[in-house]
Each structure stands twice: as C-alpha cells, then as structure tokens.
C-alpha cells in the first residue's frame, strides 16, 4: 500500500466498513454516508460519494472525536 492510499484509509470510511461496524446492510450504510456527506456539504466541505470522513463519522455516530 503506498503512502497516498494509507493516508486516504485514515481519512475516509467506506460503505463496506460502515456496514460491518454498525451491523447494517450495505444499502443502509450508503444512506448513512449520504446523510453525513449532505451535512458536511452544507457546512462547505467537499465530499466524495460512497465515502465519508472517518472523523465526522465517529463524531456523529459515536459522539467522540
């Protein structure tokens, strides 16, 4: 794994990872990511479809930074 992929892995969480962590279907994980990305976009952040910020995911889902 090169440096770019490793740093991206630390910044973003994918639908497959959300599905596994939360015990939900992959389709539902995509809906969660869409909601989080919509929130981030409304705050002026750029988002990537199908992935969301790992930091923001942890803040919104688990209430921790």
N, C-alpha and C positions, 0 to 999 in steps of 0.2 A: 504494500500500500504506500503510495507516495505521499509527500507532505500535504499536498492540496486535498486529497481525499481524506486524510486523517483529520485535518482541521475542519473540513466540512462535516465529518462524522460527529465532531464535538459540538457543532453549532446547530445542527438540524436533527429532527426526528421524523421518521417516515411513517406512513400508514401501517406498514407491517409491524413496526416497533410499537406504535400506539396500540394496535390490536393485541399484541402479545402482552404488553404491560397492563392493559385495562381489562383484558378478557372479553373483548367485544369483537364483532365481525370486522373484516377489513373495510366493508362498505360503511359501517358506522364510524370507523376510525377516520375515513376520508371526510365524513361530515364534521367530525370534531376538528380536524385540521382546517377545513374550510371556514368554520366559525372563528377559530383562533386567528387565521390569516385575515379574515374580514376585520376583526378587531384591530390587528396590527396595521392593516392598510388604512383604516380610519384615523390612526394616530400618525400617519405619514411614513410608515415603514414600507420598504419594498418586500414583496413576498414571493415565494416560489411555490407553484402549485404542487400539491402532493407531499410537501414537506412543511414543517413549521419550526420556529425557533425552539430549541430544546429548553432554553432558559425561560421563555414565556410559557411553554407547556407546563414546566414544573411550577411556575408561579400560579397559573390559573387552575391547574388540576390538583396539585398537592399543597398549594398555599405556601410554598417555600421558594427561595431564590437559589 
